[in-house]
Amino acid sequence: MRRGRRVGSGRLSNLGQGSLGLGVAESEVERPRGRSDFVDDDPRTIFIGGKRLDRVLEEKGFGWVLRMRSLMESLDYSLLTCRYSRLGRKPYHPRTVLSLILFGALTRHFSLRDLEELSAVHVGAWWLCGGNEIDHSTIGKFIVLHQEALSDEFFVALTARILKELGIKSGVTGIDGTVMEAASSRFSALRAEAVSALAAEAKERAAAEPGDAEAQRKAAEAAAREKVLEERQAQRESQRKDASTVSVVATEPEAVVQPRKDGAQRPGYKVSAMAHEEGFVVGQHCDPSSETAAVPALIDQHRTIFDGEVPPTMLGDTAYFCVSTLRETTEQGIDFLCPAGQTFECSGAWEKKPGHELFPKTAFEYDEERNVYRCPAGEILDRVGKGRDRNLEYRQYGTVRCAGCALRSQCTRSKHGRRIKRYEGEEYKEGMRQVLANPRARRMYRKRMCIVEPVFAVFREHFGFRRFRRRGLSGVRAETGLYSMAFNVKRALTHRAAASTRWGRALARTEALWGLFTRSTALRALLIALRVTRGAWRPWTPRLTIEAGLRPAH
């Protein structure tokens, strides 16, 4: 590799290792405007065999890397540059490190060591990094320094820029969530007795050795684990579930032991995504164990990306069929579709199958004016009491006519007769059932799978994102944001390539049709000029998609 100004790209001067502001007191660093001088990453001085690097990339099918750098250069990095100290040596520009991380995701390289090697040996990374070999510690410090912005603000800024440039407006969205395994091993999970015993032991040692910093640190960690355990036990008890099975991961208390897709119990987090009908991720969030808790954050990110607009139509699976989500979307004026059960059948009520053969609750019709229920036999169930269950208030309905009912064997086995509980906000679920009884609503809902499911398929199969590499909730949220940005960058490059191909085909057809009627050299010159300005002055045969160039370096 021959360069115009610099020779080599190794770590001789170690330019990117300092000035990240880590461990520096806030009062010692002036950060009103951030840093403006960074390590030079201009790749136009790199030559290979007498050819400039961009020409080599274009000839070898890596033209998408050139478009990726152009996209990354168009972004505003003020959210990140303001975090750097003005003191010390020049750091790498946030664009340089972030481009390398996203390029690594696109080529299935995401560990810090792999990214360091990628910056040294892959010609595509040379173009994005300006020939600089970025140390793995620099990349790790970059993620730690900016993990809050990468998980939310910068993801929103990058997505908004891409969608605005492509002219994509707010439209139909789909939401979904999946369990992603944590970095901590399942063997580090502790039961309640072990957590309490370790906390007591650490507390006694800290009291006996007040000057031992390590003992104080371990006592604080043990107290934090014990607090997490108590919160989870209280939550389980409020749901009338067995609290004795609650466990806490010793090395990562925020992770929750929960079933994966294959049913195996592993420490993990719930990753939620909102996808636009054009294929872009317009909302992403990570919660320890709840998909519904992520809905407000997804809506807020969508609103910020589209200048205050909420999604006009949002599609969710049965996991979102709860009062909190239905109330949230209704109050914000979102046209939300969410079934109560599986939707594999083309007909039917799309209801959750009961665990018994008795009449389900939906077989009882509620009369709002009279505040009564009507059972399948036509009898009236009056209000007989009230109570509280799982932090929700409910009213109970029943009747004394169950004893002589001909349908009793299909309705209840209780000697007191059938009882129906009506929870607070039950009207939202009834309204959703009525909406999904409409065939048009069902046809609209069937779009959900093809809108949002490809997001997690690309995460797992293309990016290799099957397990988090960072620990703690803030770290996994930053990792989720990085993968989501990589997904949108990949989608934007594919969208541009497809648009360029369609434009080239349209020009070719126009030129061919005009040739049937005239031989006007002026119009042909205009068409050729349009080809050149649109970057379509290549053979008219459609090129392969960019995935053909997204190959790991060997």
Secondary structure, DSSP 8 states (H G I E B T S, - for coil): -EESS-S--SSSS-TTSS-S-TT--GGG---SS---------GGGEEETTEEHHHHHHHTT-HHHHHHHHHHHTS--HHHHTTS-SSSS----HHHHHHHHHHHHHTT--SHHHHHHHHHH-HHHHHHHTT----HHHHHHHHHHHHHHHHTHHHHHHHHHHHHHHT----EEEEEEEEEE-SS-GGGEEEHHHHHHHHHHHHHHHHH-TT-HHHHHHHHHHHHHHHHHHHHHHHHHHTT--GGG-EEESS-TTSEEEE-TTS-EEEEEEEEEEEETTS-EEEEEEESS-SGGGHHHHHHHHHHHTTT---SEEE--GGG-SHHHHHHHHHTT-EEE--SS---SSSS------SSSS--GGGSEEETTTTEEE-TTS-EEEEEEEEEETTEEEEEEE-STTTT-TTHHHH---TT--EEEEETTHHHHHHHHHHHTSHHHHHHHTTHHHHHHHHHHIIIIIS--SB-SS-SHHHHHHHHHHHHHHHHHHHHHHHHHHHHHHHHHHHHHHHHHHHTT---HHHHHHHHHHHHHTT--S-SS----GGGT-----
